[in-house]
Amino acid sequence: MGKWGLFFLSIGCLMIIFAADAKSGTYDFLSLVTAGFLIVLSIVMIRKEKQHKLSKDQVE
């Protein structure tokens, strides 16, 4: 799960970079929304995995 979170985080960051149009100075709004969604999703996945590992270590 943590690996998938990092994967989605990197894809989201790449989408932010490629959403910009340097010639006109505009951004593709749909790509920015999708990138934001992927970044939020990855943060949730990483935090959930981290909490799961912490609770697993406390039980043992």
MARBA-3410 file (N, C-alpha, C, O; in Angstrom, 1 decimal):
60
0.8,-1.2,0.0,0.0,0.0,0.0,0.9,1.3,0.0,0.6,2.2,-0.7 ~ 1.9,1.3,0.8,2.8,2.4,0.8,3.5,2.7,-0.5,3.7,3.8,-0.9 ~ 3.9,1.6,-1.2,4.5,1.8,-2.5,3.5,2.4,-3.5,3.9,3.2,-4.3 ~ 2.3,2.0,-3.5,1.3,2.6,-4.4,1.0,4.0,-4.0,0.8,4.8,-4.9 ~ 1.1,4.4,-2.8,0.9,5.8,-2.4,2.1,6.6,-2.9,1.8,7.7,-3.5
3.3,6.1,-2.9,4.4,6.9,-3.4,4.3,7.0,-5.0,4.7,8.0,-5.6 ~ 3.8,5.9,-5.6,3.6,5.9,-7.0,2.6,7.0,-7.4,2.9,7.7,-8.4 ~ 1.4,7.0,-6.8,0.4,8.0,-7.1,0.9,9.4,-6.8,0.6,10.4,-7.5 ~ 1.7,9.6,-5.8,2.3,10.9,-5.5,3.2,11.4,-6.6,3.1,12.5,-7.0 ~ 4.0,10.5,-7.1,4.9,10.9,-8.2,4.2,11.2,-9.5,4.5,12.1,-10.2
3.1,10.4,-9.7,2.3,10.6,-10.9,1.6,12.0,-10.8,1.5,12.7,-11.8 ~ 1.1,12.3,-9.6,0.4,13.6,-9.4,1.4,14.7,-9.6,1.0,15.8,-10.2 ~ 2.6,14.6,-9.1,3.6,15.7,-9.2,4.0,15.9,-10.7,4.1,17.0,-11.2 ~ 4.1,14.8,-11.4,4.4,14.9,-12.9,3.2,15.5,-13.6,3.5,16.3,-14.6 ~ 2.0,15.2,-13.2,0.9,15.9,-13.9,0.8,17.4,-13.7,0.4,18.1,-14.5
1.2,17.8,-12.5,1.3,19.2,-12.2,2.3,19.9,-13.1,2.1,21.0,-13.7 ~ 3.4,19.3,-13.3,4.5,19.8,-14.1,4.0,19.9,-15.6,4.3,20.9,-16.2 ~ 3.4,18.9,-16.1,3.0,18.9,-17.5,1.7,19.6,-17.7,1.3,19.7,-18.9 ~ 1.0,20.1,-16.7,-0.3,20.8,-16.9,0.0,22.2,-17.3,-0.9,22.9,-17.8 ~ 1.2,22.7,-17.1,1.5,24.1,-17.4,1.9,24.2,-18.9,2.5,23.4,-19.5
1.4,25.3,-19.5,1.8,25.7,-20.9,2.6,26.9,-20.8,2.1,28.0,-20.5 ~ 3.9,26.8,-21.1,4.9,27.9,-20.9,4.6,29.0,-21.9,4.9,30.1,-21.6 ~ 4.2,28.6,-23.1,4.0,29.7,-24.2,2.9,30.7,-23.8,3.0,31.9,-23.9 ~ 1.8,30.1,-23.4,0.6,31.0,-23.1,0.5,31.3,-21.6,-0.2,32.3,-21.2 ~ 1.2,30.6,-20.7,1.2,30.9,-19.3,-0.1,30.4,-18.6,-0.5,31.0,-17.6
-0.7,29.4,-19.2,-1.9,28.9,-18.6,-1.7,27.5,-18.1,-0.7,26.8,-18.4 ~ -2.7,27.0,-17.3,-2.7,25.7,-16.8,-3.9,24.9,-17.3,-5.0,25.5,-17.5 ~ -3.8,23.6,-17.5,-4.9,22.8,-17.9,-5.6,22.4,-16.6,-5.1,21.7,-15.7 ~ -6.8,23.0,-16.4,-7.5,22.8,-15.1,-7.9,21.4,-14.8,-7.7,21.0,-13.6 ~ -8.3,20.6,-15.8,-8.6,19.2,-15.5,-7.4,18.4,-15.0,-7.5,17.5,-14.2
-6.3,18.7,-15.6,-5.0,18.0,-15.2,-4.7,18.4,-13.8,-4.2,17.6,-13.0 ~ -4.9,19.7,-13.4,-4.5,20.1,-12.1,-5.5,19.4,-11.1,-5.0,19.1,-10.0 ~ -6.7,19.3,-11.4,-7.7,18.7,-10.5,-7.3,17.2,-10.3,-7.4,16.7,-9.2 ~ -7.0,16.6,-11.4,-6.7,15.1,-11.3,-5.4,15.0,-10.5,-5.3,14.0,-9.7 ~ -4.4,15.8,-10.7,-3.1,15.7,-10.0,-3.4,16.0,-8.5,-2.8,15.3,-7.7
-4.2,17.0,-8.2,-4.5,17.2,-6.8,-5.2,16.0,-6.1,-4.9,15.7,-5.0 ~ -6.1,15.4,-6.9,-6.8,14.2,-6.3,-5.8,13.1,-6.1,-5.9,12.4,-5.1 ~ -4.9,12.9,-7.0,-3.9,11.8,-6.8,-3.0,12.1,-5.7,-2.6,11.2,-4.9 ~ -2.6,13.3,-5.5,-1.7,13.7,-4.4,-2.4,13.5,-3.0,-1.9,12.9,-2.1 ~ -3.7,13.9,-2.9,-4.5,13.7,-1.7,-4.7,12.2,-1.4,-4.5,11.8,-0.3
-5.0,11.5,-2.5,-5.2,10.0,-2.4,-3.9,9.4,-1.9,-3.9,8.5,-1.0 ~ -2.8,9.8,-2.4,-1.5,9.1,-2.0,-1.1,9.5,-0.6,-0.6,8.6,0.2 ~ -1.4,10.7,-0.1,-1.2,11.1,1.3,-2.0,10.3,2.2,-1.5,9.8,3.3 ~ -3.3,10.1,1.9,-4.2,9.3,2.7,-3.7,7.8,2.7,-3.6,7.2,3.8 ~ -3.2,7.3,1.6,-2.7,5.9,1.6,-1.5,5.7,2.4,-1.3,4.8,3.1
-0.6,6.7,2.3,0.7,6.6,3.1,0.4,6.7,4.6,1.0,6.0,5.3 ~ -0.4,7.7,5.0,-0.7,7.8,6.4,-1.4,6.6,6.9,-1.2,6.2,8.1 ~ -2.3,6.0,6.2,-3.1,4.8,6.6,-2.1,3.7,6.8,-2.2,2.9,7.8 ~ -1.2,3.5,5.9,-0.2,2.4,6.0,0.7,2.7,7.2,1.1,1.7,8.0 ~ 1.1,3.9,7.5,2.0,4.3,8.6,1.2,4.0,9.9,1.8,3.4,10.8
0.0,4.3,10.0,-0.8,4.1,11.2,-1.0,2.6,11.4,-0.9,2.1,12.6 ~ -1.2,1.8,10.4,-1.3,0.4,10.5,0.0,-0.3,11.0,-0.1,-1.2,11.8 ~ 1.1,0.2,10.5,2.4,-0.3,11.0,2.6,0.0,12.4,3.2,-0.8,13.2 ~ 2.3,1.2,12.8,2.5,1.6,14.2,1.6,0.8,15.2,2.0,0.4,16.2 ~ 0.3,0.6,14.8,-0.5,-0.2,15.6,-0.1,-1.7,15.7,-0.3,-2.3,16.7
0.4,-2.1,14.6,0.9,-3.5,14.6,2.1,-3.7,15.5,2.3,-4.7,16.1 ~ 3.0,-2.7,15.5,4.2,-2.7,16.4,3.8,-2.6,17.8,4.5,-3.2,18.7 ~ 2.8,-1.9,18.2,2.4,-1.8,19.6,1.8,-3.0,20.1,1.9,-3.3,21.3 ~ 1.1,-3.8,19.3,0.5,-5.1,19.7,1.5,-6.1,20.0,1.4,-6.9,21.0 ~ 2.6,-6.1,19.3,3.6,-7.2,19.5,4.5,-6.8,20.6,5.5,-7.6,20.9
END
